Amino acid sequence: MSQIDRHETADVVIAGGRCAGSATAIAFARAGRAVIAVDRATFPSDTLSTHVNFPSGVAELQAVGALDRVLAYDPPRCTYGMLEADGVRCLERFATIDGIDYGICLPRPQLDMALVETAREAGAEIRERTSLEEVLWAGGRVAGVVVKERDGTRVQIDCKLLVGADGRRSTVARLVGAERPYRGSRNERGCAFFYMDDPQVGTAWRERLIQLRSGTTHALIFPCPDDRVLCLFMGPAEDIPRFRRDPEGMWQAMLEANPAVRERLAGATNFTKLRSTGDNVAYFRRSSGPGWALAGDAGHFKDPIIGQGIRDAVRFGRLLGEACAPVLDDARDVDQTTAAVEARRDKECLPSYHWGNRESRAFGVSPILLEALADLEGRDLMLQMFDRIQTPHRVLNPLRGGKYAGRALLRKGVDRRAILKEALQELRIDRDIWREELRPSFRSSRPTASERTDFQWPPRTPGVAKAEPHADEADGIVPTAGAEPAPTPVAAG
Ligand SMILES: Cc1cc2nc3c(=O)[nH]c(=O)nc-3n(C[C@H](O)[C@H](O)[C@H](O)COP(=O)(O)OP(=O)(O)OC[C@H]3O[C@@H](n4cnc5c(N)ncnc54)[C@H](O)[C@@H]3O)c2cc1C
């Protein structure tokens, strides 16, 4: 161990202070535990993430007591969700979850700030510009950490539990030997997004979280505060280098390919620079061990296309804190409890993980999807998947899948071989998901049909030679204006 300038103690040390870190800190602090959370970043600051929360995500913000602060930023309350593909539309009103019947899209600087302030109010200490650098062991357990402050001061903090809530490139995961996921799936889709002034202020579009599909690229459009709107394209990950080389050209190409996006955003102005990533590998890491646990993305990540990461980071951070706070003084109990929370997280998150893997395939719009959308319209089923009321493999179960495939096969001019191939592939995935649910096995690394196990670790964007600089590696700060030309306004029509 290198030189130490100061020595402290706490019940719990948390690396990372955003969604998972703040939620964990809030739960421990509310139970009267001494919590120190350190983050390299300063708050408020941005991080590479879009930030839609469906009602179940908003309900988690409420459960940690951050909702009033979140709503003080006045994000549009979106009471409808919509998925449209090639003109076939399924529009639904969100169900009410714990009194919340709306989704929101509050940018990360404000969202994370609301969480940080809530944690501070609960009594947690959140130290900014402070990095976790070393983990200290005693008798085979984590017994403390060394953190480095902004001015280089090195502080040893002894603790009963260390929580790594430090994101996908987790230092804690690396230092406890859990860095390489034991299961994961290569993403086929990348993310490229801009913010802009919303040309639809005052219309019903401001109450809708929408996904517009055409060809192989999905466009996700979410109203933000201050009359802004976020437009995220999720197409083949190989497109990301093209987006970076020519953001304006790609924006125009996306509009040409998807008339529904053109219509929604016609006349948009005042664009930010492009933000993008192609490395969205989904995974599970070993997330508990002697004296340590991982929360949020540090332990598990699923494709952002389904917009569940923030909800799960907040929820399982809170549950970790609530479950461990009462048993923190008994090492055996604490280790059993962190393992139990990991098992619960996995049970609850596996269906969404598989769903994310499915949705991350760079498939084009298929006749089966069009039949599904037409059938689901008006039945209040689709948004149940986004809200975790019902698992995706129950909503889109093999019976419904068979019905949609059958209807698609009856259409004139369709490629029947392609339909049968797709139906068979979906059936294989369903078989594996149901099998895993019926015969659960803790930390199973048995590959399933939803997973593309040829993922690279560490992940990287296809066509980009080096692992791209990550928000985490830049103190969580993503520039909001910069070198890339902003797209020109969309021509009306
Ligand atoms: C492109 C993209 C789009 C997404 N869109 C959505 C969406 O629309 N909706 C949704 O719900 N989810 C979305 N997600 C997922 C969501 O961003 C994450 O699930 C969520 O941010 C997880 O929160 P976290 O607290 O675990 O990690 P993070 O938000 O990554 O926070 C980790 C923190 O740890 C700090 N840290 C790292 N290392 C150290 C260290 N050694 N010492 C101290 N601090 C450290 C970092 O500075 C950072 O502040 C998206 C993800 C991506 C990549």
The ligand as an SDF file (V2000), in Angstrom:
LIG
                    3D

 53 58  0  0  0  0  0  0  0  0999 V2000
  -26.0170    5.3040  -24.5530 C   0  0  0  0  0  0  0  0  0  0  0  0
  -26.8030    4.8780  -23.3530 C   0  0  0  0  0  0  0  0  0  0  0  0
  -28.1330    5.2220  -23.2530 C   0  0  0  0  0  0  0  0  0  0  0  0
  -28.8710    4.8310  -22.1400 C   0  0  0  0  0  0  0  0  0  0  0  0
  -30.1790    5.1940  -22.0670 N   0  0  0  0  0  0  0  0  0  0  0  0
  -30.9100    4.8660  -20.9830 C   0  0  0  0  0  0  0  0  0  0  0  0
  -32.2530    5.3000  -20.8600 C   0  0  0  0  0  0  0  0  0  0  0  0
  -32.7930    6.0040  -21.7210 O   0  0  0  0  0  0  0  0  0  0  0  0
  -32.9360    4.9350  -19.7440 N   0  0  0  0  0  0  0  0  0  0  0  0
  -32.3660    4.1610  -18.7730 C   0  0  0  0  0  0  0  0  0  0  0  0
  -33.0430    3.8470  -17.7950 O   0  0  0  0  0  0  0  0  0  0  0  0
  -31.0900    3.7570  -18.8680 N   0  0  0  0  0  0  0  0  0  0  0  0
  -30.3430    4.0930  -19.9360 C   0  0  0  0  0  0  0  0  0  0  0  0
  -29.0440    3.7070  -20.0190 N   0  0  0  0  0  0  0  0  0  0  0  0
  -28.4670    2.9510  -18.9130 C   0  0  0  0  0  0  0  0  0  0  0  0
  -28.1250    3.8920  -17.7600 C   0  0  0  0  0  0  0  0  0  0  0  0
  -27.3180    4.9460  -18.2330 O   0  0  0  0  0  0  0  0  0  0  0  0
  -27.3670    3.1400  -16.6690 C   0  0  0  0  0  0  0  0  0  0  0  0
  -28.0300    1.9270  -16.3800 O   0  0  0  0  0  0  0  0  0  0  0  0
  -27.2300    3.9790  -15.4110 C   0  0  0  0  0  0  0  0  0  0  0  0
  -26.4830    5.1260  -15.6710 O   0  0  0  0  0  0  0  0  0  0  0  0
  -26.5400    3.1770  -14.3200 C   0  0  0  0  0  0  0  0  0  0  0  0
  -26.2400    4.0110  -13.2360 O   0  0  0  0  0  0  0  0  0  0  0  0
  -24.9910    3.6970  -12.2910 P   0  0  0  0  0  0  0  0  0  0  0  0
  -25.1250    4.5880  -11.1210 O   0  0  0  0  0  0  0  0  0  0  0  0
  -24.8830    2.2360  -12.0590 O   0  0  0  0  0  0  0  0  0  0  0  0
  -23.7020    4.0530  -13.1420 O   0  0  0  0  0  0  0  0  0  0  0  0
  -23.2170    5.4380  -13.7800 P   0  0  0  0  0  0  0  0  0  0  0  0
  -24.3560    6.2950  -14.0940 O   0  0  0  0  0  0  0  0  0  0  0  0
  -22.3080    5.0210  -14.8970 O   0  0  0  0  0  0  0  0  0  0  0  0
  -22.3680    6.1300  -12.6400 O   0  0  0  0  0  0  0  0  0  0  0  0
  -21.1230    5.6160  -12.2420 C   0  0  0  0  0  0  0  0  0  0  0  0
  -20.3730    6.7030  -11.4830 C   0  0  0  0  0  0  0  0  0  0  0  0
  -19.1940    6.0940  -10.9330 O   0  0  0  0  0  0  0  0  0  0  0  0
  -18.1410    7.0460  -10.9780 C   0  0  0  0  0  0  0  0  0  0  0  0
  -16.8720    6.3020  -10.9120 N   0  0  0  0  0  0  0  0  0  0  0  0
  -16.3870    5.4090  -11.8020 C   0  0  0  0  0  0  0  0  0  0  0  0
  -15.2100    4.9190  -11.3650 N   0  0  0  0  0  0  0  0  0  0  0  0
  -14.9490    5.5250  -10.1760 C   0  0  0  0  0  0  0  0  0  0  0  0
  -13.8660    5.4510   -9.2440 C   0  0  0  0  0  0  0  0  0  0  0  0
  -12.8400    4.6130   -9.4120 N   0  0  0  0  0  0  0  0  0  0  0  0
  -13.9180    6.2400   -8.1570 N   0  0  0  0  0  0  0  0  0  0  0  0
  -14.9480    7.0980   -7.9490 C   0  0  0  0  0  0  0  0  0  0  0  0
  -15.9970    7.1990   -8.8050 N   0  0  0  0  0  0  0  0  0  0  0  0
  -15.9900    6.4230   -9.9020 C   0  0  0  0  0  0  0  0  0  0  0  0
  -18.3480    7.7770  -12.2940 C   0  0  0  0  0  0  0  0  0  0  0  0
  -17.7340    9.0570  -12.2520 O   0  0  0  0  0  0  0  0  0  0  0  0
  -19.8830    7.8510  -12.3690 C   0  0  0  0  0  0  0  0  0  0  0  0
  -20.3390    9.0880  -11.8520 O   0  0  0  0  0  0  0  0  0  0  0  0
  -28.2720    4.0750  -21.1200 C   0  0  0  0  0  0  0  0  0  0  0  0
  -26.9250    3.7210  -21.2140 C   0  0  0  0  0  0  0  0  0  0  0  0
  -26.1970    4.1250  -22.3210 C   0  0  0  0  0  0  0  0  0  0  0  0
  -24.7490    3.7410  -22.3920 C   0  0  0  0  0  0  0  0  0  0  0  0
  1  2  1  0
  2  3  1  0
  2 52  2  0
  3  4  2  0
  4  5  1  0
  4 50  1  0
  5  6  2  0
  6  7  1  0
  6 13  1  0
  7  8  2  0
  7  9  1  0
  9 10  1  0
 10 11  2  0
 10 12  1  0
 12 13  2  0
 13 14  1  0
 14 15  1  0
 14 50  1  0
 15 16  1  0
 16 17  1  0
 16 18  1  0
 18 19  1  0
 18 20  1  0
 20 21  1  0
 20 22  1  0
 22 23  1  0
 23 24  1  0
 24 25  2  0
 24 26  1  0
 24 27  1  0
 27 28  1  0
 28 29  2  0
 28 30  1  0
 28 31  1  0
 31 32  1  0
 32 33  1  0
 33 34  1  0
 33 48  1  0
 34 35  1  0
 35 36  1  0
 35 46  1  0
 36 37  1  0
 36 45  1  0
 37 38  2  0
 38 39  1  0
 39 40  1  0
 39 45  2  0
 40 41  1  0
 40 42  2  0
 42 43  1  0
 43 44  2  0
 44 45  1  0
 46 47  1  0
 46 48  1  0
 48 49  1  0
 50 51  2  0
 51 52  1  0
 52 53  1  0
M  END
$$$$
